[in-house]
Amino acid sequence: MTDAENSLAEIISKVLLLDRNELTDDLKRGDYESWDSMAHLILISEIENEFGIFFEDDEVVDIWTVADIRELLSKKISS
């Protein structure tokens, strides 16, 4: 796992109150009780701060799974 992947996993685990081994790409907002609208905004904010990036409003709304976060983050940090 890269440093970026480790940082992301740490953020997601901390915000969603998950153990890291519970974290899977198919974990979905709405299916997991602690991933409510407030946690979603905190998650986005923490990722933006950690990686020095900015998510547009339409990108934030389109994030539904951990895989979505990974994919979008990958695009942001590689451009």
Protein Blocks (a to p, Z undefined) as FASTA:
>chain_A
ZZklmmmmmmmmmmnopafklpcfklcghjamklcfklmmmmmmmmmmmnopacdfklmm
mpmbfklmmmmmmmmmmZZ
